[in-house]
Amino acid sequence: MGGISITGIVPVEQRLEEVIAAVTRIRIPKIIEEYQLQDMINVALKEQGLTCKKEYRLGPRNRIDFLCNGGIGIEVKKGKPNSTSILKQLERYAMHEQIEAIILVIERNIAYLPSEINGKPCRSIGLNKLWGIAL
């Protein structure tokens, strides 16, 4: 499960910002399926030279969409998922030592996402902003 951590070499906040910069460069057309969005994110991360593993298994019943750049987890959600259930999911992911920070890539922003989950930085990227649409 390990093998891609660069903890101690580059601060987590810097690695987090590198991943956010790669994802926010994407100009996403109307997406039909979540897997298409994941494919576009995967390409963007690789184009920026970021190390990432898709569908990374953190533990039983805990598989995050991407583990990138030495511990930055990315979870992708299409539509507007239930805020409570997505927060619980991110809390489960943040309990794992492989996760140093979490990015939620979401079509429509949820009402509340803390800046930290289990002491780990958490950020949200709203796709409606990348589309230039105010939803």
Secondary structure, DSSP 8 states (H G I E B T S, - for coil): --S---TTTS-HHHHHHHHHHHHHT------SSHHHHHHHHHHHHHHTT--EEEEEEEETTEEEEEEETTTEEEEEE-S---HHHHHHHHHHHHTSTT-SEEEEEESS--S---SEETTEEEEEEEHHHHHT---
